[in-house]
Amino acid sequence: MGYSDDKRLLVELASMYYNEGAKQEEIAKKFSISRSLVSKYLAKARSLGLVEIIIHDDLIHPFQRLEQKIQKKYQLKEVICVHSIGEESLNKRLGIATARYLSRIIKADMTIAISAGTTLHEAAVIFSVKNHLSNVRFIPMVGGLGREHVSLQSNVICELLANKCGGIALELHAPITVDSAEAKQVFLSQSFIKNVLEEAKNADISLVGIGGTPVYSTMTKAYLAKEDGMKVDFTNGEIIGDICYNFINEEGSVVDCEWNKRVLSLEVADLKKIPLKIAAAGGKDKVKGINAALTNHLVDVLIIDEDTAKFLLNEYI
């Protein structure tokens, strides 16, 4: 019987290495064997189940299993989960995670299409890279002019991100909504709008937020209050959220409503074709909207908070 068949010896050898912290050279000298054999016997001990290595990843990555469940359920490329409760606001925590993820994946010569909103603004403020990147372009996907919530507008967020990495920010000189469906078509036919949205359509990456029930959405609430002639029925339950300020139903499809006929933004069908679609969203009021966007494959990478992720798993089995 050889050394490697003696389980008692393997246990003693493994105990010296893992429990006592002995070096492989010391073990080899004690048993009068080569260092390569020590390495072989340690591997043998593991394969026989005599040694079990436990990585306590919950201490530094507490949401790994939750992320994996969401990723599998919706067939996503990646899920990043943050704490639902903390010193900072939820939007800021989501923004921090979004900024870190964007810093990790951004490369020179990329084109990144950007939506609007509080979480994306938080991400832009925190975003940083070690070195400036050449020819990175940030393209607004939604209109937004005037004094209402200026810091949350897509143009402003694009400029913030570009300044942080030496990139280029385009501007979409258009309001978020216009007076009629006909006016929308006139705006979209203008080269200074058409060209920007065309670049957004051909972006490598998109970064969006997901809105919940429209009455709680900061931007839609502000604009709807000013549109006297716009009638949008939120009571029938069809509209459950928005993405790029397009109201969507529970399947993630665009709702046939007056708002969608007037809003100036990248079409949802075009958003869906962008190779890598990142969405950052959280909060119980957004669960339906997030589920709808994920169901229609409008998102590849989801940045979400723990409680909202659990709601998704429990509500949509």
C-alpha positions as CSV (number, residue, x, y, z in Angstrom):
1,M,0.0,0.0,0.0
2,G,1.5,3.3,-1.0
3,Y,1.5,6.6,0.9
4,S,-1.5,8.0,-1.1
5,D,-3.6,5.0,0.0
6,D,-3.0,5.6,3.7
7,K,-5.9,7.8,4.8
8,R,-4.5,8.3,8.3
9,L,-1.3,9.6,6.7
10,L,-3.3,11.9,4.4
11,V,-5.3,13.3,7.3
12,E,-2.1,13.9,9.3
13,L,-0.4,15.6,6.3
14,A,-3.5,17.7,5.6
15,S,-3.8,18.7,9.3
16,M,-0.3,19.9,9.3
17,Y,-0.8,22.0,6.2
18,Y,-4.3,23.4,6.8
19,N,-4.6,23.5,10.6
20,E,-1.0,24.1,11.7
21,G,0.1,26.2,8.8
22,A,3.1,24.1,8.0
23,K,4.8,24.7,4.7
24,Q,4.9,22.0,2.0
25,E,8.7,21.9,2.3
26,E,8.4,21.2,6.1
27,I,5.9,18.4,5.5
28,A,8.1,16.9,2.7
29,K,11.1,16.9,5.1
30,K,9.2,15.3,7.9
31,F,7.9,12.4,5.7
32,S,11.0,12.2,3.6
33,I,9.1,12.7,0.4
34,S,9.3,15.3,-2.4
35,R,7.3,18.6,-2.3
36,S,5.5,17.6,-5.5
37,L,4.2,14.5,-3.7
38,V,3.0,16.6,-0.8
39,S,1.0,18.7,-3.3
40,K,-0.4,15.5,-4.8
41,Y,-1.4,14.1,-1.4
42,L,-3.1,17.3,-0.4
43,A,-5.1,17.1,-3.6
44,K,-5.9,13.4,-2.9
45,A,-7.1,14.3,0.6
46,R,-9.5,16.9,-0.9
47,S,-10.8,14.4,-3.6
48,L,-11.5,11.8,-0.9
49,G,-13.5,14.3,1.1
50,L,-11.0,14.2,4.0
51,V,-10.5,18.0,3.6
52,E,-13.4,20.4,3.0
53,I,-12.7,24.0,2.1
54,I,-15.5,26.4,2.9
55,I,-15.5,29.9,1.5
56,H,-17.5,32.2,3.7
57,D,-18.6,34.4,0.9
58,D,-21.7,35.6,2.7
59,L,-19.5,37.9,4.8
60,I,-18.4,39.9,1.7
61,H,-21.1,38.9,-0.8
62,P,-24.3,38.4,1.1
63,F,-26.6,38.5,-1.9
64,Q,-24.9,36.0,-4.2
65,R,-27.6,33.4,-4.0
66,L,-30.4,36.0,-4.4
67,E,-28.6,37.4,-7.5
68,Q,-28.2,33.9,-9.0
69,K,-31.9,33.2,-8.5
70,I,-32.9,36.4,-10.3
71,Q,-30.4,35.9,-13.0
72,K,-31.7,32.4,-13.7
73,K,-35.3,33.3,-13.5
74,Y,-35.1,36.1,-16.1
75,Q,-32.1,34.7,-18.0
76,L,-29.9,37.8,-17.3
77,K,-26.2,38.2,-17.9
78,E,-25.6,39.6,-14.4
79,V,-27.4,40.8,-11.3
80,I,-26.0,43.2,-8.7
81,C,-27.9,43.5,-5.4
82,V,-27.5,46.2,-2.8
83,H,-28.8,46.6,0.7
84,S,-32.3,48.0,0.9
85,I,-31.6,49.9,4.2
86,G,-28.6,52.0,4.9
87,E,-27.3,55.5,5.7
88,E,-27.7,56.6,2.1
89,S,-30.9,56.8,0.2
90,L,-31.8,53.8,-1.9
91,N,-31.2,55.8,-5.1
92,K,-27.7,56.6,-4.0
93,R,-26.9,53.0,-3.1
94,L,-28.1,51.9,-6.5
95,G,-26.2,54.7,-8.1
96,I,-23.0,53.6,-6.4
97,A,-23.4,50.1,-7.6
98,T,-24.2,51.3,-11.1
99,A,-21.2,53.6,-11.2
100,R,-18.9,50.8,-10.1
101,Y,-20.3,48.4,-12.7
102,L,-20.0,51.0,-15.5
103,S,-16.4,51.7,-14.4
104,R,-15.6,48.0,-14.7
105,I,-17.0,47.4,-18.2
106,I,-16.4,50.8,-20.0
107,K,-13.7,50.7,-22.7
108,A,-12.3,53.1,-25.3
109,D,-14.4,53.7,-28.4
110,M,-17.7,52.6,-26.8
111,T,-21.0,54.4,-27.3
112,I,-23.3,54.4,-24.3
113,A,-26.9,55.5,-24.5
114,I,-28.3,57.1,-21.4
115,S,-31.8,57.6,-20.1
116,A,-32.7,60.0,-17.2
117,G,-33.7,60.0,-13.6
118,T,-32.5,60.2,-10.0
119,T,-30.6,56.9,-9.8
120,L,-28.7,57.6,-13.1
121,H,-27.8,61.1,-11.8
122,E,-26.4,59.5,-8.6
123,A,-24.4,57.1,-10.7
124,A,-23.0,59.9,-12.8
125,V,-21.9,61.9,-9.8
126,I,-20.0,58.9,-8.3
127,F,-18.7,57.5,-11.6
128,S,-14.9,57.6,-12.1
129,V,-12.2,55.8,-14.1
130,K,-8.4,55.5,-13.4
131,N,-7.5,56.8,-16.8
132,H,-9.3,58.8,-19.4
133,L,-10.7,56.8,-22.3
134,S,-10.4,57.8,-25.9
135,N,-13.5,58.3,-28.1
136,V,-16.1,57.2,-25.5
137,R,-19.5,58.7,-26.4
138,F,-22.5,59.3,-24.2
139,I,-25.8,59.7,-26.1
140,P,-29.1,60.9,-24.5
141,M,-32.1,58.6,-25.2
142,V,-34.8,60.9,-24.0
143,G,-35.7,64.5,-24.4
144,G,-35.7,67.0,-21.5
145,L,-35.5,70.8,-21.7
146,G,-36.5,73.5,-19.3
147,R,-36.1,74.1,-15.6
148,E,-38.0,71.0,-14.3
149,H,-35.6,68.6,-12.6
150,V,-32.6,69.7,-14.6
151,S,-30.1,67.5,-12.9
152,L,-32.1,64.4,-13.7
153,Q,-32.2,65.1,-17.4
154,S,-30.4,62.8,-19.9
155,N,-28.3,65.6,-21.4
156,V,-27.0,66.6,-18.0
157,I,-26.2,63.0,-17.0
158,C,-24.4,62.4,-20.3
159,E,-22.2,65.5,-19.7
160,L,-21.4,64.4,-16.1
161,L,-20.3,61.0,-17.3
162,A,-18.3,62.3,-20.2
163,N,-16.4,64.8,-18.0
164,K,-15.4,62.0,-15.6
165,C,-13.7,59.9,-18.3
166,G,-12.6,62.3,-21.0
167,G,-15.5,61.3,-23.2
168,I,-17.9,63.1,-25.5
169,A,-21.5,64.0,-24.7
170,L,-24.0,64.6,-27.3
171,E,-27.1,66.7,-26.6
172,L,-30.7,66.0,-27.5
173,H,-32.3,69.4,-28.1
174,A,-35.9,68.3,-27.5
175,P,-38.5,68.4,-24.8
176,I,-39.7,65.3,-23.1
177,T,-43.2,65.6,-24.6
178,V,-44.8,67.7,-27.4
179,D,-48.4,68.9,-28.0
180,S,-49.5,66.1,-30.3
181,A,-48.5,62.9,-32.1
182,E,-48.2,65.0,-35.3
183,A,-45.8,67.4,-33.6
184,K,-43.7,64.4,-32.4
185,Q,-43.2,63.2,-36.0
186,V,-42.1,66.7,-37.0
187,F,-39.6,66.8,-34.2
188,L,-38.3,63.3,-35.0
189,S,-37.8,64.3,-38.6
190,Q,-35.4,67.1,-37.7
191,S,-31.8,66.1,-38.4
192,F,-30.5,67.4,-35.0
193,I,-32.9,65.1,-33.2
194,K,-32.9,62.2,-35.7
195,N,-29.1,61.9,-35.8
196,V,-28.8,61.7,-32.0
197,L,-31.4,59.1,-31.6
198,E,-29.9,57.1,-34.4
199,E,-26.6,57.1,-32.5
200,A,-28.4,56.0,-29.4
201,K,-30.0,53.2,-31.4
202,N,-26.6,51.9,-32.4
203,A,-25.0,52.2,-29.0
204,D,-22.9,49.4,-27.5
205,I,-24.5,49.8,-24.0
206,S,-27.6,51.4,-22.7
207,L,-28.1,52.6,-19.1
208,V,-31.7,53.2,-17.9
209,G,-33.8,53.4,-14.9
210,I,-37.2,51.8,-14.6
211,G,-40.2,53.7,-13.4
212,G,-43.0,52.4,-11.3
213,T,-46.6,53.4,-11.1
214,P,-46.7,56.7,-13.1
215,V,-48.2,58.8,-10.3
216,Y,-45.0,58.1,-8.3
217,S,-42.6,58.9,-11.1
218,T,-40.8,62.1,-10.6
219,M,-40.5,63.1,-14.2
220,T,-43.8,61.9,-15.6
221,K,-45.7,63.3,-12.6
222,A,-44.1,66.7,-13.2
223,Y,-44.8,66.8,-17.0
224,L,-48.3,65.2,-16.8
225,A,-49.4,67.9,-14.4
226,K,-48.6,70.5,-17.0
227,E,-50.3,68.8,-20.0
228,D,-53.9,70.0,-19.8
229,G,-55.0,68.1,-23.0
230,M,-53.3,64.9,-22.2
231,K,-55.5,62.1,-21.0
232,V,-53.8,59.0,-19.7
233,D,-55.8,56.4,-17.7
234,F,-53.8,55.0,-14.9
235,T,-56.8,53.4,-13.1
236,N,-57.4,50.5,-15.5
237,G,-54.1,48.8,-14.4
238,E,-52.7,48.5,-17.9
239,I,-49.8,51.0,-17.3
240,I,-47.6,49.5,-14.6
241,G,-44.3,51.4,-15.2
242,D,-42.0,53.0,-17.7
243,I,-38.7,52.6,-19.4
244,C,-37.1,55.5,-21.2
245,Y,-40.3,57.3,-20.3
246,N,-42.3,55.0,-22.5
247,F,-45.3,53.6,-20.5
248,I,-45.4,49.8,-20.5
249,N,-47.8,47.1,-19.6
250,E,-47.2,43.9,-17.6
251,E,-45.7,42.2,-20.6
252,G,-43.2,45.0,-21.1
253,S,-44.9,46.2,-24.3
254,V,-45.6,49.8,-25.1
255,V,-49.1,50.9,-24.1
256,D,-51.3,52.7,-26.7
257,C,-51.8,56.0,-24.8
258,E,-51.6,59.7,-25.4
259,W,-48.3,60.0,-23.4
260,N,-46.5,57.5,-25.6
261,K,-47.7,59.2,-28.7
262,R,-46.1,62.4,-27.6
263,V,-43.0,61.5,-25.7
264,L,-39.7,62.1,-27.4
265,S,-37.4,59.2,-26.6
266,L,-35.7,56.1,-28.1
267,E,-38.4,53.6,-29.1
268,V,-38.6,50.5,-26.8
269,A,-38.1,48.2,-29.9
270,D,-34.8,50.0,-30.6
271,L,-33.7,49.8,-26.9
272,K,-34.2,46.1,-27.0
273,K,-31.7,45.7,-29.9
274,I,-28.8,47.3,-28.0
275,P,-26.2,44.6,-27.2
276,L,-25.8,45.3,-23.4
277,K,-28.8,46.8,-21.6
278,I,-28.2,47.9,-18.0
279,A,-31.0,48.9,-15.7
280,A,-30.8,50.2,-12.2
281,A,-34.1,50.3,-10.2
282,G,-35.4,49.5,-6.7
283,G,-38.4,50.0,-4.5
284,K,-41.6,48.1,-3.9
285,D,-43.6,50.5,-6.2
286,K,-41.4,49.5,-9.1
287,V,-41.7,45.7,-8.8
288,K,-44.3,45.4,-11.5
289,G,-42.4,47.7,-13.9
290,I,-39.1,45.9,-13.3
291,N,-40.8,42.5,-13.8
292,A,-42.4,43.8,-17.1
293,A,-39.0,45.1,-18.4
294,L,-37.3,41.8,-17.5
295,T,-40.1,39.7,-19.0
296,N,-39.8,41.5,-22.4
297,H,-36.0,41.2,-22.3
298,L,-35.4,44.9,-22.1
299,V,-32.6,44.3,-19.6
300,D,-29.4,42.3,-19.6
301,V,-27.8,43.5,-16.4
302,L,-30.0,44.4,-13.4
303,I,-28.9,46.5,-10.5
304,I,-31.5,46.2,-7.7
305,D,-31.9,46.2,-3.9
306,E,-32.5,43.1,-1.7
307,D,-36.1,43.7,-0.8
308,T,-37.2,44.4,-4.4
309,A,-35.3,41.3,-5.6
310,K,-37.2,39.2,-3.1
311,F,-40.5,40.7,-4.1
312,L,-39.7,39.7,-7.7
313,L,-39.1,36.1,-6.7
314,N,-42.1,35.9,-4.4
315,E,-44.7,37.7,-6.6
316,Y,-43.8,36.2,-9.9
317,I,-43.2,32.6,-9.3
